[in-house]
Amino acid sequence: MNIPWGYPDFDAHEALYFVTDEKSGLRAIIAMHSTHLGPAAGGTRFWHYADDADALTDALRLSRGMSYKNAMAGLPLGGGKAVILADANRSKTPEMIAAFGRAVNDLGGKYVTAEDVGMSVADMIGISKQTRFVAGLPVDGGAVGGDPGPHTSLGVFLGIKAAVKRALGKDSLQGLHIALQGAGSVAGGVARHAAAEGARLTIADVDAGRVERLAAETGAAIAAPDELLSIEADVISPCALGAILTEESIAALKAPIVAGGANNQLATPQDGERIHARGILYAPDYVINGGGIINVSTEYLGDGDYSLVRERIEAIPVKLETIWAESAKSGRNPAAVADAMAQRLIGRD
Ligand code: NAD
């Protein structure tokens, strides 16, 4: 493995921490991409990686994505992300979570964590016993907090509606076919909103139990995970893992819109151009999926109530419109337009 300065996806990250706790078996990477706008904020992913280099790549890419996401959501936060390298059985222990919490605490607030794939509210409670630099915690009495997933889902749903309006000229998802990759926290919320508006759904997940439960709840059809992206639908909504939009998968797309909550959907920057060249409307992932961090930010900073969260989430489709309009004007693809806007905001243009 190259040291990070020469590493693909290294983007002048301000700091990288490699955490080891032999007693609990914890191995984690905490990546701080930028603190230009505030503390580096972004969730922790608990995942089994085929090799350590994949984990580093994920941490580098996800933390840069958080810098862009927080900037585009108008939050006073920089971008960071942590990955915990799980074993093949993805065994997670309270000792491991506590050791991770201590590592976050040692950074003195430069990095603030919350949930991501594989981490739950219960894990955040475990981390909060070691550090105050954590959000996504349960709260009482209607205060802002808790699982960011439903807020991410709301922003993705509103973003899908904006894309449908722009590409298909329709004000509602009624009767439209939405294909969702994933049946987890984000996909589940999107599916419920879309089903309530009368959309027809197809869902795929590698976890058969999860996909069956969500399909039963929302009346969705089930597809095989490797077929989902090439389904004939009005909207493909990637809400599982990243790097799924590749030269091959883009060539096979049969939908006019790709708009979903997964982070880092484009395998390479060229894929943003490829999808654009095919005339498919793409919603830049870190813009459409900002709802969760908006809620986390409001919880952590204590700067507003749920009406402010709602207002900030409702600004997501407006921001997407600005990006698509600029893309239509300049001919540049929406992902490149969004990157340029975000880089300006974090002082890296
Ligand atoms: P989750 O763990 O609840 O769900 C992810 C689901 O994807 C799981 O059910 C998993 O089995 C499934 N999956 C994995 N590989 C798959 C494949 N090849 N095909 C189909 N399904 C597959 O996670 P989540 O919180 O719903 O997050 C989903 C995505 O959204 C991630 O990329 C995450 O980084 C991103 N995201 C989440 C939030 C949030 O608030 N939770 C916020 C922003 C972005």
Boltz pocket constraint, residues with backbone or C-beta under 6 A from the ligand:
constraints:
  - pocket:
      binder: B
      contacts: [[A, 115], [A, 116], [A, 117], [A, 118], [A, 148], [A, 149], [A, 150], [A, 152], [A, 181], [A, 182], [A, 183], [A, 184], [A, 185], [A, 186], [A, 187], [A, 204], [A, 205], [A, 206], [A, 207], [A, 210], [A, 225], [A, 239], [A, 240], [A, 241], [A, 242], [A, 261], [A, 262], [A, 263], [A, 289], [A, 290], [A, 292], [A, 293]]
      max_distance: 6.0
